[in-house]
Amino acid sequence: MPRMPTPPALAPASTPPDLSRRGFLRGAVLAGGGVVAASVAAACTPAVTPAPWTYGPVGPPSTPAASPGGTPGASPGSSHDHGGPGASPAAVDHDAKAAAVVKRFLDGEAAAVEGMGNQPYGDPSRDGEWKVFDLTVDKITHRIDAVKDPVDALGFNGTWPGPRIDVIEGDKVRAIFTNKLDETTGIHFHGQRLPNSMDGVPHITQDPIQPGASFTYEFTARTTGSHMYHSHHNATDQVGRGLLGAFIVHPGDPAQRVDRKFGVSQDIVWISNDTLGGFTINGRGFPATAPLVANLGDKILVRFMNEGVMTHPWHLHGMPMHVVARDGYELGSASFRCDTLGVNPGERWDVVIDCTEPGAWAFHCHILPHAEGQDGMYGMVTALVVQAPSAASASTASAGAASPVRAAAAAAGSTALECRIL
Ligand SMILES: [Cu+2]
């Protein structure tokens, strides 16, 4: 067996990451380091037959355009097809492949791949007391990462996830959805208390929205916290193909908003899905997932939302997560800390992370077949990069109105919102 290529040197765990943009991404080698290293020894042993897989893709190689949607596990052209029984029958050079995929992450694939979803909707138009959101339901071509063929997907306003919508408790929301598909649909605001006729369930509260037609949803946003909007029609298929987005209702009382209540500087939406495209975070699979970037000492908010059909236990290395809300409802004295948080389909969990540990920390689903295969990491993996103090002070000195951390995160492909709430 040929000698394995020498893997890139990994910085010792005690070494703070380089603080340049490239550097912090390079620092994220550490993020993969633990996971990769755990597999290196076995993978490097010559002539060892790969262990049989008990979970993973079955069926033909990736043919995404031919089979959009489909049944999870049936690998409808997706991240499921990394490694597993469908992989090369030859012994897999795990080290080289694992290093190569991490290099793509470090090189900033998230920012390089166009079409990142979950972008802020921005300011809605106004009609008297109504905030008006215009959304189209579109057939799109979507990239999970830079390498795999684009998938035929669905999106709102052309992206998967659709635009992130932020409103304030008490706002009168008018959301006009125009169906540009060649199939019917219906849109549900998941988690909102609203008039029954606005619930978005075809054949129960409304007729399906026909191709070319529009439907207007109107309600007063009175359920605060982390919520979602998504198709509620042929939903296994339509949500699986990308008809989903975040709907955030900030409390009317500014003192109750996350920036003041929890002292967080970033407000990050993290929507998982697990059908078309495999295991994704905000429509991307590793290495095209966006890293989270914070300064040492920052507190950040992550809003986990599960739009998939499987549970995903999110695990953060290095620091605990303080779980402060479930399904938009604050836990108050029942809040708790953990480092692994299972999020079931339909659930939203809000966590505050106190970024006390510098470095690049893996942040991934701990159902391991959702995160790593014989070709290295894929799917539900990213990193929380906590910048060391010198970067923080330098950044603050030149901050101006925009957060340099936010800028760094954006440059790395993150869609985190700086907390300047509405
Ligand atoms: Cu998972």
Residues whose N, C-alpha, C, O or C-beta is under 5 A from the ligand:
A	BS01	CU	T311 H312 P313 C365 I367 H370
